[in-house]
């Protein structure tokens, strides 16, 4: 066998191996995408929706609590707001 023939055969074998590896990687990629879409994304989406819903409920509850406290003691609320505003104003200089 000549060196050129061996070289050509080796190049052809390497190209076949590379093509085969690319095809197998493509199949694995498709399987992984299917697995993620079927088994991972739905639970994560549900958990995210639950977390957002819980955060909204907590924010609404805190809003009602603050409103109740402010209406129960309006002068104290005004004084606290003035104090916080004064301190922040002094710090921002």
Buried (B, 14 or more C-beta within 10 A) or exposed (E): EEEEEEEEEEEEEEEEEEEEEEEEEEEEEEEEEEEEEEEEEEEEEEEEEEEEEEEEEEEEEEEEEEEEEBEEEEEEBEEEEEEEEEEEEEEEE
